[in-house]
Amino acid sequence: MKREEPSPKHYFVDEAGDPVLFSGKGKVLIGSEGCSRYFAVGMLDVKDPKSLAADFDTLRAELLADPYFKNVPSMQARAKKTALFFHAKNDLPEVRREVFKCIMKHHVRFSAVVRDKVAVLDYVRSRNENDVSYRFRPDETYDHAVRRLFRDRLHKHDDYSICFAVRGNSDRTNAFREALEAARTNSAARRGVARSDARLQVRASYPNKEPALQAVDYFLWALQRTYERGEDRYLQMLWPQCSLVVDADDIRIAAYGSYYTSKNPLLLEKLKGG
C-alpha cells in the first residue's frame, strides 16, 4: 500500500469532561455539580511538534515577564498552573487569546468524538436489563471513543508517534494501545484490505512535558464549551484547523451519529437540543 508522506505521523490525545456516570453508591451523577453532561476525546495531528513547543515556551516566557501579569495567582510558579503550562480552564482570558493566536499559526488538525452521557446511561441501563452481571466502567466510554477517533487513521503511514495525556493514577498505556490496534483491525475489515503493519509508538505523558497536549486541551476546551455552555465562538475561530468532530449520540439522521467537517461545520443550531 502506498504511503502518503514521510513518517512519523504525530498524534496527541486528550479528553474533556469525564466519563463517570455513577457515584460509588450507584447514584446517577449526570447534571450534578462537577459532573459534565458530555465527554469528548480529542486528537491533534501536529506536523511539527518541536516548532509548536518552542513557540509555546517563548510565549509563556513573554507573558511571565509582562508586568500586567505580575501579581496574578495563576501566573506564579507555586500555583503550578499557567507558569508551568497552558491549560485553557485555568488560564486568564488574556492568556487564552494569545495561546489561540499562537496555535492558529501552526499546521495542526483537530478531530474529536463527543459522547452524550445521557445516551451512554440509557445504553448501560438497557444492557443491565439483559445482562445482570454487567457493570459499567468509565474506561469503556474512553476506549470506545479512541477506537472511533482512530478509525481509518492508522494505515497511510509507516510510523505513528501517538502521545496521550495521562489519565488519573493508573497506567493505561496497554489499554490505549489495545484500543488503537482494535481500531485499525476493524478499519481493515470494513475496507476489505489487509491490516496495516505500521509501527505504533505509544506513550503517556503530561501537558507540562508535551506542549502539543496543551494545544489539544485548547481545542477540547472550545469544543466542550460549545456543548456544555452553548458558546461556540472559540470553536468557530479554530474551525479552519478542525478535520472532524463526531457527535456519536446524535442519531437523528443516521445511526452512526453526526459528522462535522470543513464542508459541514459544527454550529450550535445543528446540535441536538440546539
ChimeraX commands (.cxc) that place a marker at each C-alpha (Angstrom):
marker #1 position 0.00,0.00,0.00 radius 0.5
marker #1 position 1.37,3.38,-0.98 radius 0.5
marker #1 position 2.12,5.69,1.94 radius 0.5
marker #1 position 1.06,9.33,1.80 radius 0.5
marker #1 position 4.05,11.17,3.24 radius 0.5
marker #1 position 7.21,10.67,5.32 radius 0.5
marker #1 position 6.86,9.22,8.80 radius 0.5
marker #1 position 6.38,9.50,11.65 radius 0.5
marker #1 position 2.91,10.92,11.94 radius 0.5
marker #1 position 2.44,12.74,15.24 radius 0.5
marker #1 position -0.85,12.47,17.12 radius 0.5
marker #1 position -1.59,13.91,20.57 radius 0.5
marker #1 position -4.66,12.77,22.52 radius 0.5
marker #1 position -6.53,14.21,25.50 radius 0.5
marker #1 position -10.07,14.31,26.87 radius 0.5
marker #1 position -12.65,16.85,28.05 radius 0.5
marker #1 position -15.27,16.29,30.68 radius 0.5
marker #1 position -15.29,12.90,32.35 radius 0.5
marker #1 position -16.83,9.52,31.52 radius 0.5
marker #1 position -18.24,8.99,35.03 radius 0.5
marker #1 position -21.96,8.20,35.29 radius 0.5
marker #1 position -22.45,6.98,38.87 radius 0.5
marker #1 position -21.27,7.72,42.38 radius 0.5
marker #1 position -19.73,4.96,44.47 radius 0.5
marker #1 position -23.23,4.18,45.75 radius 0.5
marker #1 position -24.73,3.92,42.29 radius 0.5
marker #1 position -26.39,7.35,42.19 radius 0.5
marker #1 position -26.56,8.96,38.74 radius 0.5
marker #1 position -24.27,11.99,38.74 radius 0.5
marker #1 position -25.03,13.46,35.33 radius 0.5
marker #1 position -26.23,17.02,35.77 radius 0.5
marker #1 position -24.93,17.36,39.31 radius 0.5
marker #1 position -22.27,19.91,40.23 radius 0.5
marker #1 position -18.84,18.93,38.96 radius 0.5
marker #1 position -20.11,16.25,36.59 radius 0.5
marker #1 position -20.19,17.02,32.89 radius 0.5
marker #1 position -23.11,16.20,30.58 radius 0.5
marker #1 position -20.74,15.46,27.70 radius 0.5
marker #1 position -17.46,13.59,27.37 radius 0.5
marker #1 position -15.04,14.01,24.48 radius 0.5
marker #1 position -11.76,12.51,23.37 radius 0.5
marker #1 position -9.76,14.69,21.02 radius 0.5
marker #1 position -6.71,14.19,18.85 radius 0.5
marker #1 position -4.37,16.76,17.37 radius 0.5
marker #1 position -2.38,15.92,14.26 radius 0.5
marker #1 position 0.74,18.07,14.60 radius 0.5
marker #1 position 3.09,18.43,11.65 radius 0.5
marker #1 position 5.99,19.93,13.64 radius 0.5
marker #1 position 5.71,19.31,17.42 radius 0.5
marker #1 position 9.12,20.85,18.11 radius 0.5
marker #1 position 8.20,24.14,16.46 radius 0.5
marker #1 position 4.91,24.29,18.39 radius 0.5
marker #1 position 6.73,23.54,21.65 radius 0.5
marker #1 position 9.29,26.26,21.01 radius 0.5
marker #1 position 6.60,28.85,20.29 radius 0.5
marker #1 position 4.66,27.89,23.42 radius 0.5
marker #1 position 7.79,28.20,25.55 radius 0.5
marker #1 position 8.58,31.60,24.04 radius 0.5
marker #1 position 5.01,32.82,24.56 radius 0.5
marker #1 position 4.94,31.67,28.19 radius 0.5
marker #1 position 8.24,33.42,28.92 radius 0.5
marker #1 position 6.94,36.65,27.39 radius 0.5
marker #1 position 3.71,36.51,29.38 radius 0.5
marker #1 position 5.50,35.78,32.65 radius 0.5
marker #1 position 7.81,38.74,32.03 radius 0.5
marker #1 position 4.88,41.08,31.33 radius 0.5
marker #1 position 4.21,43.41,34.34 radius 0.5
marker #1 position 0.50,43.15,33.55 radius 0.5
marker #1 position 0.50,39.60,34.96 radius 0.5
marker #1 position 2.95,40.22,37.81 radius 0.5
marker #1 position 0.59,39.51,40.71 radius 0.5
marker #1 position -1.83,37.12,39.02 radius 0.5
marker #1 position -2.06,33.94,41.18 radius 0.5
marker #1 position -2.24,31.52,38.25 radius 0.5
marker #1 position 0.95,33.02,36.82 radius 0.5
marker #1 position 3.00,32.19,39.93 radius 0.5
marker #1 position 5.18,29.09,39.86 radius 0.5
marker #1 position 3.84,27.87,43.21 radius 0.5
marker #1 position 0.33,27.65,41.74 radius 0.5
marker #1 position 1.57,25.08,39.19 radius 0.5
marker #1 position -0.75,26.47,36.55 radius 0.5
marker #1 position 0.00,28.89,33.69 radius 0.5
marker #1 position 3.57,29.44,34.89 radius 0.5
marker #1 position 4.27,25.77,34.13 radius 0.5
marker #1 position 1.98,25.02,31.19 radius 0.5
marker #1 position -1.05,26.37,29.35 radius 0.5
marker #1 position -4.41,24.93,30.40 radius 0.5
marker #1 position -7.48,26.65,28.99 radius 0.5
marker #1 position -9.61,26.14,32.10 radius 0.5
marker #1 position -7.02,27.80,34.36 radius 0.5
marker #1 position -5.63,30.47,32.04 radius 0.5
marker #1 position -6.82,34.06,32.10 radius 0.5
marker #1 position -8.87,35.25,29.11 radius 0.5
marker #1 position -5.96,37.48,28.07 radius 0.5
marker #1 position -3.65,34.46,28.12 radius 0.5
marker #1 position -6.12,32.31,26.20 radius 0.5
marker #1 position -6.29,34.86,23.43 radius 0.5
marker #1 position -2.52,34.74,22.97 radius 0.5
marker #1 position -2.46,30.94,23.06 radius 0.5
marker #1 position -5.21,30.73,20.44 radius 0.5
marker #1 position -3.28,33.14,18.21 radius 0.5
marker #1 position -0.17,31.03,18.60 radius 0.5
marker #1 position -1.98,27.78,17.77 radius 0.5
marker #1 position -3.53,29.27,14.65 radius 0.5
marker #1 position -0.05,29.93,13.24 radius 0.5
marker #1 position 0.77,26.23,13.18 radius 0.5
marker #1 position -0.09,23.34,10.87 radius 0.5
marker #1 position -2.32,21.26,13.12 radius 0.5
marker #1 position -5.57,19.35,12.52 radius 0.5
marker #1 position -8.04,18.53,15.28 radius 0.5
marker #1 position -10.51,15.65,15.45 radius 0.5
marker #1 position -12.78,14.51,18.26 radius 0.5
marker #1 position -15.51,12.10,19.29 radius 0.5
marker #1 position -18.22,13.50,21.57 radius 0.5
marker #1 position -20.43,11.32,23.76 radius 0.5
marker #1 position -23.70,12.40,25.40 radius 0.5
marker #1 position -23.60,10.74,28.81 radius 0.5
marker #1 position -27.39,10.59,28.98 radius 0.5
marker #1 position -27.31,8.34,25.91 radius 0.5
marker #1 position -24.50,6.29,27.47 radius 0.5
marker #1 position -26.63,5.91,30.61 radius 0.5
marker #1 position -29.57,4.67,28.53 radius 0.5
marker #1 position -27.28,2.08,26.95 radius 0.5
marker #1 position -25.99,0.94,30.34 radius 0.5
marker #1 position -29.50,0.54,31.74 radius 0.5
marker #1 position -30.64,-1.37,28.66 radius 0.5
marker #1 position -27.68,-3.69,28.87 radius 0.5
marker #1 position -28.23,-4.28,32.58 radius 0.5
marker #1 position -31.76,-5.42,31.83 radius 0.5
marker #1 position -30.39,-8.12,29.53 radius 0.5
marker #1 position -27.25,-8.97,31.49 radius 0.5
marker #1 position -27.45,-8.63,35.28 radius 0.5
marker #1 position -23.73,-9.36,35.60 radius 0.5
marker #1 position -22.71,-6.32,33.52 radius 0.5
marker #1 position -21.06,-3.49,35.43 radius 0.5
marker #1 position -20.29,-0.21,33.71 radius 0.5
marker #1 position -16.70,1.04,33.80 radius 0.5
marker #1 position -15.96,4.67,32.81 radius 0.5
marker #1 position -12.93,3.49,30.84 radius 0.5
marker #1 position -15.33,1.76,28.43 radius 0.5
marker #1 position -16.54,5.12,27.14 radius 0.5
marker #1 position -12.99,6.42,26.77 radius 0.5
marker #1 position -11.77,3.31,24.92 radius 0.5
marker #1 position -14.79,3.30,22.63 radius 0.5
marker #1 position -14.13,6.95,21.73 radius 0.5
marker #1 position -10.47,6.16,20.98 radius 0.5
marker #1 position -11.45,3.33,18.63 radius 0.5
marker #1 position -13.90,5.63,16.87 radius 0.5
marker #1 position -11.44,8.52,16.76 radius 0.5
marker #1 position -8.68,6.49,15.12 radius 0.5
marker #1 position -10.92,4.77,12.60 radius 0.5
marker #1 position -9.16,4.88,9.21 radius 0.5
marker #1 position -6.24,6.90,10.59 radius 0.5
marker #1 position -3.56,4.26,11.08 radius 0.5
marker #1 position -2.86,2.88,7.62 radius 0.5
marker #1 position -1.44,5.68,5.46 radius 0.5
marker #1 position 2.00,5.97,7.09 radius 0.5
marker #1 position 4.81,3.63,8.08 radius 0.5
marker #1 position 5.28,5.01,11.56 radius 0.5
marker #1 position 2.98,6.72,14.08 radius 0.5
marker #1 position 4.02,8.55,17.24 radius 0.5
marker #1 position 0.96,8.74,19.48 radius 0.5
marker #1 position 1.13,10.55,22.80 radius 0.5
marker #1 position -1.86,10.56,25.12 radius 0.5
marker #1 position -2.39,12.55,28.28 radius 0.5
marker #1 position -2.03,10.55,31.49 radius 0.5
marker #1 position -5.44,9.73,32.96 radius 0.5
marker #1 position -5.60,9.59,36.75 radius 0.5
marker #1 position -3.13,7.45,38.68 radius 0.5
marker #1 position -3.33,4.23,36.68 radius 0.5
marker #1 position -1.12,3.27,33.74 radius 0.5
marker #1 position -3.47,2.65,30.83 radius 0.5
marker #1 position -0.83,2.58,28.11 radius 0.5
marker #1 position -1.60,-1.04,27.25 radius 0.5
marker #1 position -5.35,-0.40,27.19 radius 0.5
marker #1 position -4.82,2.61,24.93 radius 0.5
marker #1 position -2.65,0.55,22.58 radius 0.5
marker #1 position -5.27,-2.21,22.51 radius 0.5
marker #1 position -7.91,0.35,21.51 radius 0.5
marker #1 position -5.64,1.57,18.69 radius 0.5
marker #1 position -4.98,-1.97,17.49 radius 0.5
marker #1 position -8.70,-2.69,17.51 radius 0.5
marker #1 position -9.31,0.50,15.51 radius 0.5
marker #1 position -7.00,-0.50,12.69 radius 0.5
marker #1 position -8.16,-4.12,12.70 radius 0.5
marker #1 position -11.79,-3.01,12.39 radius 0.5
marker #1 position -10.85,-0.45,9.74 radius 0.5
marker #1 position -9.12,-3.06,7.58 radius 0.5
marker #1 position -12.05,-5.45,7.89 radius 0.5
marker #1 position -14.53,-2.74,6.96 radius 0.5
marker #1 position -12.50,-1.72,3.89 radius 0.5
marker #1 position -11.77,-5.31,2.90 radius 0.5
marker #1 position -7.98,-4.85,2.84 radius 0.5
marker #1 position -5.00,-6.29,4.68 radius 0.5
marker #1 position -4.44,-4.95,8.18 radius 0.5
marker #1 position -1.78,-2.23,8.34 radius 0.5
marker #1 position 1.59,-3.22,9.79 radius 0.5
marker #1 position 2.60,0.38,10.53 radius 0.5
marker #1 position 4.62,0.89,13.68 radius 0.5
marker #1 position 2.75,2.42,16.61 radius 0.5
marker #1 position 4.89,4.29,19.12 radius 0.5
marker #1 position 2.52,4.78,22.06 radius 0.5
marker #1 position 3.37,6.71,25.19 radius 0.5
marker #1 position 1.68,8.57,28.01 radius 0.5
marker #1 position 2.81,11.98,29.14 radius 0.5
marker #1 position 1.79,15.15,30.97 radius 0.5
marker #1 position 0.94,18.55,29.43 radius 0.5
marker #1 position 3.87,20.28,31.15 radius 0.5
marker #1 position 6.20,17.84,29.35 radius 0.5
marker #1 position 4.40,17.79,25.99 radius 0.5
marker #1 position 3.31,21.24,24.76 radius 0.5
marker #1 position 1.22,19.67,21.98 radius 0.5
marker #1 position -1.02,18.22,24.72 radius 0.5
marker #1 position -1.59,21.82,25.84 radius 0.5
marker #1 position -2.72,22.66,22.33 radius 0.5
marker #1 position -5.20,19.77,22.09 radius 0.5
marker #1 position -6.53,20.85,25.50 radius 0.5
marker #1 position -7.39,24.24,23.99 radius 0.5
marker #1 position -9.31,22.66,21.13 radius 0.5
marker #1 position -11.16,20.41,23.57 radius 0.5
marker #1 position -11.97,23.34,25.84 radius 0.5
marker #1 position -13.52,25.18,22.89 radius 0.5
marker #1 position -15.47,22.07,21.88 radius 0.5
marker #1 position -16.69,21.32,25.39 radius 0.5
marker #1 position -17.74,24.92,25.90 radius 0.5
marker #1 position -19.88,24.63,22.78 radius 0.5
marker #1 position -21.69,21.56,24.10 radius 0.5
marker #1 position -21.88,22.39,27.80 radius 0.5
marker #1 position -22.47,26.15,27.65 radius 0.5
marker #1 position -23.82,26.76,24.19 radius 0.5
marker #1 position -20.97,29.15,23.39 radius 0.5
marker #1 position -19.27,28.37,20.10 radius 0.5
marker #1 position -17.23,31.49,19.28 radius 0.5
marker #1 position -13.96,29.83,20.30 radius 0.5
marker #1 position -14.66,26.71,18.29 radius 0.5
marker #1 position -15.64,28.75,15.24 radius 0.5
marker #1 position -12.34,30.60,15.48 radius 0.5
marker #1 position -10.47,27.27,15.44 radius 0.5
marker #1 position -12.73,25.50,12.95 radius 0.5
marker #1 position -10.40,26.02,9.94 radius 0.5
marker #1 position -7.98,23.73,11.80 radius 0.5
marker #1 position -10.62,21.11,12.59 radius 0.5
marker #1 position -10.76,17.96,10.48 radius 0.5
marker #1 position -13.66,16.03,12.00 radius 0.5
marker #1 position -15.93,16.08,15.03 radius 0.5
marker #1 position -18.14,13.04,15.52 radius 0.5
marker #1 position -21.24,13.53,17.68 radius 0.5
marker #1 position -21.65,9.81,18.30 radius 0.5
marker #1 position -25.01,10.02,20.07 radius 0.5
marker #1 position -26.81,12.45,17.78 radius 0.5
marker #1 position -28.57,9.77,15.72 radius 0.5
marker #1 position -31.44,11.90,14.45 radius 0.5
marker #1 position -30.30,11.40,10.84 radius 0.5
marker #1 position -28.01,8.36,10.90 radius 0.5
marker #1 position -27.41,5.53,13.38 radius 0.5
marker #1 position -23.65,6.17,13.34 radius 0.5
marker #1 position -24.08,9.73,14.62 radius 0.5
marker #1 position -23.44,13.18,13.16 radius 0.5
marker #1 position -20.21,14.12,11.38 radius 0.5
marker #1 position -18.97,17.71,11.30 radius 0.5
marker #1 position -16.27,18.62,8.77 radius 0.5
marker #1 position -14.98,21.60,6.81 radius 0.5
marker #1 position -17.97,21.20,4.47 radius 0.5
marker #1 position -20.41,20.73,7.34 radius 0.5
marker #1 position -19.24,23.00,10.18 radius 0.5
marker #1 position -20.38,22.36,13.73 radius 0.5
marker #1 position -22.82,25.15,14.59 radius 0.5
marker #1 position -24.97,25.50,17.68 radius 0.5
marker #1 position -28.20,25.35,15.73 radius 0.5
marker #1 position -27.22,21.95,14.32 radius 0.5
marker #1 position -26.72,20.31,17.70 radius 0.5
marker #1 position -29.35,18.12,19.28 radius 0.5
marker #1 position -31.34,20.45,21.50 radius 0.5
marker #1 position -29.57,23.43,19.97 radius 0.5
marker link #1:1,2 radius 0.2
marker link #1:2,3 radius 0.2
marker link #1:3,4 radius 0.2
marker link #1:4,5 radius 0.2
marker link #1:5,6 radius 0.2
marker link #1:6,7 radius 0.2
marker link #1:7,8 radius 0.2
marker link #1:8,9 radius 0.2
marker link #1:9,10 radius 0.2
marker link #1:10,11 radius 0.2
marker link #1:11,12 radius 0.2
marker link #1:12,13 radius 0.2
marker link #1:13,14 radius 0.2
marker link #1:14,15 radius 0.2
marker link #1:15,16 radius 0.2
marker link #1:16,17 radius 0.2
marker link #1:17,18 radius 0.2
marker link #1:18,19 radius 0.2
marker link #1:19,20 radius 0.2
marker link #1:20,21 radius 0.2
marker link #1:21,22 radius 0.2
marker link #1:22,23 radius 0.2
marker link #1:23,24 radius 0.2
marker link #1:24,25 radius 0.2
marker link #1:25,26 radius 0.2
marker link #1:26,27 radius 0.2
marker link #1:27,28 radius 0.2
marker link #1:28,29 radius 0.2
marker link #1:29,30 radius 0.2
marker link #1:30,31 radius 0.2
marker link #1:31,32 radius 0.2
marker link #1:32,33 radius 0.2
marker link #1:33,34 radius 0.2
marker link #1:34,35 radius 0.2
marker link #1:35,36 radius 0.2
marker link #1:36,37 radius 0.2
marker link #1:37,38 radius 0.2
marker link #1:38,39 radius 0.2
marker link #1:39,40 radius 0.2
marker link #1:40,41 radius 0.2
marker link #1:41,42 radius 0.2
marker link #1:42,43 radius 0.2
marker link #1:43,44 radius 0.2
marker link #1:44,45 radius 0.2
marker link #1:45,46 radius 0.2
marker link #1:46,47 radius 0.2
marker link #1:47,48 radius 0.2
marker link #1:48,49 radius 0.2
marker link #1:49,50 radius 0.2
marker link #1:50,51 radius 0.2
marker link #1:51,52 radius 0.2
marker link #1:52,53 radius 0.2
marker link #1:53,54 radius 0.2
marker link #1:54,55 radius 0.2
marker link #1:55,56 radius 0.2
marker link #1:56,57 radius 0.2
marker link #1:57,58 radius 0.2
marker link #1:58,59 radius 0.2
marker link #1:59,60 radius 0.2
marker link #1:60,61 radius 0.2
marker link #1:61,62 radius 0.2
marker link #1:62,63 radius 0.2
marker link #1:63,64 radius 0.2
marker link #1:64,65 radius 0.2
marker link #1:65,66 radius 0.2
marker link #1:66,67 radius 0.2
marker link #1:67,68 radius 0.2
marker link #1:68,69 radius 0.2
marker link #1:69,70 radius 0.2
marker link #1:70,71 radius 0.2
marker link #1:71,72 radius 0.2
marker link #1:72,73 radius 0.2
marker link #1:73,74 radius 0.2
marker link #1:74,75 radius 0.2
marker link #1:75,76 radius 0.2
marker link #1:76,77 radius 0.2
marker link #1:77,78 radius 0.2
marker link #1:78,79 radius 0.2
marker link #1:79,80 radius 0.2
marker link #1:80,81 radius 0.2
marker link #1:81,82 radius 0.2
marker link #1:82,83 radius 0.2
marker link #1:83,84 radius 0.2
marker link #1:84,85 radius 0.2
marker link #1:85,86 radius 0.2
marker link #1:86,87 radius 0.2
marker link #1:87,88 radius 0.2
marker link #1:88,89 radius 0.2
marker link #1:89,90 radius 0.2
marker link #1:90,91 radius 0.2
marker link #1:91,92 radius 0.2
marker link #1:92,93 radius 0.2
marker link #1:93,94 radius 0.2
marker link #1:94,95 radius 0.2
marker link #1:95,96 radius 0.2
marker link #1:96,97 radius 0.2
marker link #1:97,98 radius 0.2
marker link #1:98,99 radius 0.2
marker link #1:99,100 radius 0.2
marker link #1:100,101 radius 0.2
marker link #1:101,102 radius 0.2
marker link #1:102,103 radius 0.2
marker link #1:103,104 radius 0.2
marker link #1:104,105 radius 0.2
marker link #1:105,106 radius 0.2
marker link #1:106,107 radius 0.2
marker link #1:107,108 radius 0.2
marker link #1:108,109 radius 0.2
marker link #1:109,110 radius 0.2
marker link #1:110,111 radius 0.2
marker link #1:111,112 radius 0.2
marker link #1:112,113 radius 0.2
marker link #1:113,114 radius 0.2
marker link #1:114,115 radius 0.2
marker link #1:115,116 radius 0.2
marker link #1:116,117 radius 0.2
marker link #1:117,118 radius 0.2
marker link #1:118,119 radius 0.2
marker link #1:119,120 radius 0.2
marker link #1:120,121 radius 0.2
marker link #1:121,122 radius 0.2
marker link #1:122,123 radius 0.2
marker link #1:123,124 radius 0.2
marker link #1:124,125 radius 0.2
marker link #1:125,126 radius 0.2
marker link #1:126,127 radius 0.2
marker link #1:127,128 radius 0.2
marker link #1:128,129 radius 0.2
marker link #1:129,130 radius 0.2
marker link #1:130,131 radius 0.2
marker link #1:131,132 radius 0.2
marker link #1:132,133 radius 0.2
marker link #1:133,134 radius 0.2
marker link #1:134,135 radius 0.2
marker link #1:135,136 radius 0.2
marker link #1:136,137 radius 0.2
marker link #1:137,138 radius 0.2
marker link #1:138,139 radius 0.2
marker link #1:139,140 radius 0.2
marker link #1:140,141 radius 0.2
marker link #1:141,142 radius 0.2
marker link #1:142,143 radius 0.2
marker link #1:143,144 radius 0.2
marker link #1:144,145 radius 0.2
marker link #1:145,146 radius 0.2
marker link #1:146,147 radius 0.2
marker link #1:147,148 radius 0.2
marker link #1:148,149 radius 0.2
marker link #1:149,150 radius 0.2
marker link #1:150,151 radius 0.2
marker link #1:151,152 radius 0.2
marker link #1:152,153 radius 0.2
marker link #1:153,154 radius 0.2
marker link #1:154,155 radius 0.2
marker link #1:155,156 radius 0.2
marker link #1:156,157 radius 0.2
marker link #1:157,158 radius 0.2
marker link #1:158,159 radius 0.2
marker link #1:159,160 radius 0.2
marker link #1:160,161 radius 0.2
marker link #1:161,162 radius 0.2
marker link #1:162,163 radius 0.2
marker link #1:163,164 radius 0.2
marker link #1:164,165 radius 0.2
marker link #1:165,166 radius 0.2
marker link #1:166,167 radius 0.2
marker link #1:167,168 radius 0.2
marker link #1:168,169 radius 0.2
marker link #1:169,170 radius 0.2
marker link #1:170,171 radius 0.2
marker link #1:171,172 radius 0.2
marker link #1:172,173 radius 0.2
marker link #1:173,174 radius 0.2
marker link #1:174,175 radius 0.2
marker link #1:175,176 radius 0.2
marker link #1:176,177 radius 0.2
marker link #1:177,178 radius 0.2
marker link #1:178,179 radius 0.2
marker link #1:179,180 radius 0.2
marker link #1:180,181 radius 0.2
marker link #1:181,182 radius 0.2
marker link #1:182,183 radius 0.2
marker link #1:183,184 radius 0.2
marker link #1:184,185 radius 0.2
marker link #1:185,186 radius 0.2
marker link #1:186,187 radius 0.2
marker link #1:187,188 radius 0.2
marker link #1:188,189 radius 0.2
marker link #1:189,190 radius 0.2
marker link #1:190,191 radius 0.2
marker link #1:191,192 radius 0.2
marker link #1:192,193 radius 0.2
marker link #1:193,194 radius 0.2
marker link #1:194,195 radius 0.2
marker link #1:195,196 radius 0.2
marker link #1:196,197 radius 0.2
marker link #1:197,198 radius 0.2
marker link #1:198,199 radius 0.2
marker link #1:199,200 radius 0.2
marker link #1:200,201 radius 0.2
marker link #1:201,202 radius 0.2
marker link #1:202,203 radius 0.2
marker link #1:203,204 radius 0.2
marker link #1:204,205 radius 0.2
marker link #1:205,206 radius 0.2
marker link #1:206,207 radius 0.2
marker link #1:207,208 radius 0.2
marker link #1:208,209 radius 0.2
marker link #1:209,210 radius 0.2
marker link #1:210,211 radius 0.2
marker link #1:211,212 radius 0.2
marker link #1:212,213 radius 0.2
marker link #1:213,214 radius 0.2
marker link #1:214,215 radius 0.2
marker link #1:215,216 radius 0.2
marker link #1:216,217 radius 0.2
marker link #1:217,218 radius 0.2
marker link #1:218,219 radius 0.2
marker link #1:219,220 radius 0.2
marker link #1:220,221 radius 0.2
marker link #1:221,222 radius 0.2
marker link #1:222,223 radius 0.2
marker link #1:223,224 radius 0.2
marker link #1:224,225 radius 0.2
marker link #1:225,226 radius 0.2
marker link #1:226,227 radius 0.2
marker link #1:227,228 radius 0.2
marker link #1:228,229 radius 0.2
marker link #1:229,230 radius 0.2
marker link #1:230,231 radius 0.2
marker link #1:231,232 radius 0.2
marker link #1:232,233 radius 0.2
marker link #1:233,234 radius 0.2
marker link #1:234,235 radius 0.2
marker link #1:235,236 radius 0.2
marker link #1:236,237 radius 0.2
marker link #1:237,238 radius 0.2
marker link #1:238,239 radius 0.2
marker link #1:239,240 radius 0.2
marker link #1:240,241 radius 0.2
marker link #1:241,242 radius 0.2
marker link #1:242,243 radius 0.2
marker link #1:243,244 radius 0.2
marker link #1:244,245 radius 0.2
marker link #1:245,246 radius 0.2
marker link #1:246,247 radius 0.2
marker link #1:247,248 radius 0.2
marker link #1:248,249 radius 0.2
marker link #1:249,250 radius 0.2
marker link #1:250,251 radius 0.2
marker link #1:251,252 radius 0.2
marker link #1:252,253 radius 0.2
marker link #1:253,254 radius 0.2
marker link #1:254,255 radius 0.2
marker link #1:255,256 radius 0.2
marker link #1:256,257 radius 0.2
marker link #1:257,258 radius 0.2
marker link #1:258,259 radius 0.2
marker link #1:259,260 radius 0.2
marker link #1:260,261 radius 0.2
marker link #1:261,262 radius 0.2
marker link #1:262,263 radius 0.2
marker link #1:263,264 radius 0.2
marker link #1:264,265 radius 0.2
marker link #1:265,266 radius 0.2
marker link #1:266,267 radius 0.2
marker link #1:267,268 radius 0.2
marker link #1:268,269 radius 0.2
marker link #1:269,270 radius 0.2
marker link #1:270,271 radius 0.2
marker link #1:271,272 radius 0.2
marker link #1:272,273 radius 0.2
marker link #1:273,274 radius 0.2
view
